Amino acid sequence: MDPSDFTRGMAAVPGPVTVATTVTGAGARSGFTASSFVSVSLDPPLVLLCIDQGASTYQAFADADRFLVNVLAEGQEAVALRFATSGIDRFAAGDMRPCEGGLPGLPEAALRVSCTRHALVGAGDHGILVGRVEEIRDGRRPPLVYHRRSFTRPAPLPRPEEQLLSALHLTDW
């Protein structure tokens, strides 16, 4: 399969925009942007996210016992872009604060998921980082979504009564 066909096709699948963070044993903060974040299991509570094995942050996460997944809220596009950029201090903006377990987090995130590492599995050129969820903080903000290589937000479906009124309006009665 042509890699460009694969990436173009997968871009059609909307995904949450997350920034995963950790702190190394030496105390250095590390983080990256990911849109591959899903729940895996209820018992025990597990989530996964994927990280490129060639990323500058890979080793920090491969060695980490704990990490925090910040599900970004609408309006946090600049944070996503900053943590997706190589060769810069991703924490220089000062918007990351010590959150669950003392890990760097965004207090205004749509959701924060604090994890201990459950497994790291190689999969092609990426690692699948599986975390056991220890704590969740719901910021009750609409999430940021990535779809077709741009940021967007989910559009709520009409309530059932609005759908009925809309259907009746479209029908000539």
Sequence and secondary structure as in RCSB ss.txt:
>XXXX:A:sequence
MDPSDFTRGMAAVPGPVTVATTVTGAGARSGFTASSFVSVSLDPPLVLLCIDQGASTYQAFADADRFLVNVLAEG
QEAVALRFATSGIDRFAAGDMRPCEGGLPGLPEAALRVSCTRHALVGAGDHGILVGRVEEIRDGRRPPLVYHRRS
FTRPAPLPRPEEQLLSALHLTDW
>XXXX:A:secstr
  HHHHHHHHTTS EE EEEEEE TTS EEEEEES EEEEETTTTEEEEEEETTSTTHHHHHH SEEEEEE BTT
 HHHHHHHT TTS TTTTS  EE GGG EE TT SEEEEEEEEEEEEETTEEEEEEEEEEEEE    B EEETTE
EE       HHHHHHHHHHHS  
